[in-house]
Amino acid sequence: QVQLVESGGGLVQAGGSLRLSCAASRRIFGINAMNWYRQAPGKQRELVATITSRSVTNYTNSVKDRFTISRDAAKNTVYLQMNSLKPEDTAVYYCNVDTAITPYNYWGQGTQVTVSS
């Protein structure tokens, strides 16, 4: 069973930066996309950033020009570079891998990001 392990979360002041990493325990086959989601207290989980198997990226409007998603296929790892962080970015961030073959979805355990004002 593949496991996704996130790291890099923490407490940062507004305007600061963090880099999240998500490493898969082994190679995942049939990847459609690798995604970062986040869930703030009392809110629904939202899709933040996506990178497809062809390295096409997409971002939710609130993080465009501040966050960058990237992947290292050789390391089975996806990253989220977060700059100019705002208090409203505070959430638990989850890594997700969407595949064309079963089990179709993998999720990490989440990493807390807290941005103080």
C-alpha positions as CSV (number, residue, x, y, z in Angstrom):
1,Q,0.0,0.0,0.0
2,V,1.4,3.4,-1.0
3,Q,1.7,6.0,1.7
4,L,2.0,9.7,1.2
5,V,3.9,11.6,3.9
6,E,3.7,15.4,4.0
7,S,6.2,17.6,5.7
8,G,7.1,21.3,5.9
9,G,4.2,22.8,7.7
10,G,4.5,25.1,10.7
11,L,3.9,28.5,12.1
12,V,5.0,31.5,10.0
13,Q,4.3,35.3,10.1
14,A,2.2,36.9,7.4
15,G,4.4,37.6,4.4
16,G,6.6,34.6,5.1
17,S,7.2,31.5,3.1
18,L,6.9,27.7,3.6
19,R,7.7,24.8,1.4
20,L,5.5,21.7,1.7
21,S,6.7,18.3,0.5
22,C,4.8,15.1,-0.1
23,A,6.7,11.9,-0.6
24,A,5.2,8.7,-1.8
25,S,6.6,5.5,-0.2
26,R,7.0,4.0,-3.6
27,R,6.3,4.7,-7.2
28,I,2.7,5.3,-8.1
29,F,1.5,4.1,-11.5
30,G,-1.2,5.7,-13.7
31,I,-1.0,9.2,-12.2
32,N,-3.4,11.7,-13.6
33,A,-2.5,14.5,-11.3
34,M,-0.9,15.4,-8.0
35,N,-2.8,17.9,-5.9
36,W,-2.6,19.9,-2.8
37,Y,-5.9,20.5,-0.9
38,R,-6.4,22.5,2.3
39,Q,-9.1,22.6,5.0
40,A,-9.5,25.5,7.4
41,P,-11.5,25.1,10.6
42,G,-15.2,25.1,9.9
43,K,-14.7,25.1,6.1
44,Q,-14.9,22.5,3.4
45,R,-11.7,21.1,1.9
46,E,-10.7,23.0,-1.2
47,L,-8.4,22.2,-4.0
48,V,-5.4,24.6,-3.9
49,A,-3.0,23.5,-6.7
50,T,-2.7,20.7,-9.3
51,I,0.1,19.4,-11.4
52,T,-0.8,16.9,-14.1
53,S,1.3,14.0,-15.4
54,R,2.3,16.3,-18.2
55,S,3.3,19.0,-15.7
56,V,0.4,21.3,-16.5
57,T,-0.3,23.4,-13.4
58,N,-3.5,25.0,-12.1
59,Y,-4.2,27.1,-9.0
60,T,-7.2,28.3,-7.1
61,N,-7.5,32.1,-7.6
62,S,-6.7,33.0,-4.0
63,V,-3.1,31.6,-4.3
64,K,-2.2,32.4,-7.9
65,D,1.1,34.2,-8.1
66,R,2.0,33.2,-4.5
67,F,2.1,29.4,-4.6
68,T,4.0,27.1,-6.9
69,I,3.4,23.4,-7.3
70,S,6.1,21.2,-8.7
71,R,7.1,17.5,-8.8
72,D,10.1,15.4,-8.8
73,A,9.1,12.1,-10.5
74,A,12.4,10.4,-9.7
75,K,11.8,11.1,-6.0
76,N,8.0,10.4,-6.1
77,T,7.6,13.8,-4.5
78,V,5.4,16.8,-5.0
79,Y,6.1,20.2,-3.5
80,L,4.1,23.3,-2.8
81,Q,6.2,26.5,-2.4
82,M,4.1,29.1,-0.6
83,N,5.2,32.7,-0.6
84,S,3.6,35.9,0.7
85,L,1.5,33.9,3.1
86,K,-1.6,35.4,4.6
87,P,-3.6,34.5,7.7
88,E,-6.4,33.2,5.5
89,D,-3.9,30.5,4.2
90,T,-4.1,28.9,7.7
91,A,-5.3,25.4,7.2
92,V,-4.4,21.7,7.3
93,Y,-2.8,21.0,3.9
94,Y,-3.3,17.6,2.3
95,C,-1.5,15.9,-0.5
96,N,-3.5,13.9,-3.0
97,V,-2.6,11.7,-5.9
98,D,-5.3,11.0,-8.5
99,T,-4.7,7.9,-10.6
100,A,-6.4,6.2,-13.6
101,I,-6.1,2.8,-11.9
102,T,-7.3,1.5,-8.6
103,P,-7.4,2.8,-5.9
104,Y,-7.8,6.0,-7.9
105,N,-7.0,8.3,-5.0
106,Y,-4.2,8.5,-2.4
107,W,-4.2,10.9,0.5
108,G,-1.6,12.1,2.9
109,Q,-2.3,12.6,6.6
110,G,-2.1,16.4,6.4
111,T,0.2,19.0,7.7
112,Q,-0.8,22.2,9.6
113,V,0.1,25.6,8.3
114,T,-0.6,28.5,10.6
115,V,0.0,32.1,9.4
116,S,0.0,34.7,12.2
117,S,-0.9,38.3,11.5
